[in-house]
């Protein structure tokens, strides 16, 4: 229950990051004057936002699946008298996977924000390209907005990679515990680790 609450709070925080409004936005009145070619480029940038939203949804779904799997394994461990060390190792692995999922949700939420910043940057560049009436150095503030977001996203991706490595190490420990249990007991088909 504690984990489900934590994941729900994290998902709500990512929704805030993903739905956060940008400080710099191109006036829709300018976009209205884009020629068809400019509108196509804008649509492509909008598609990147949709792809980022899909990634966020997939990350949230994966986190929810892990929550369910952890609850199921904890229940099985509490009912079984055999192979508790295998259950414990698997839970340790799944908990590292959940930490990875939480980082992935945060990164995906920030990815949505960055995709929106990229969309606004694309619009700003197109406004200049098509000689629409904009102030001097119009694009630079959109570049700053996008660059700041991209730097934060890179830092978050480094955290995701570090957690992925920890999850892999925990998975290998679970496999070792499973192999050791089989060697010790000869029990190859006990339901503790069947996936």
HELIX and SHEET records of a PDB file:
HELIX    1   1 UNK A    2  UNK A   19  1                                  18    
HELIX    2   2 UNK A   28  UNK A   31  1                                   4    
HELIX    3   3 UNK A   36  UNK A   79  1                                  44    
HELIX    4   4 UNK A   84  UNK A  129  1                                  46    
HELIX    5   5 UNK A  138  UNK A  185  1                                  48    
END                                                                             
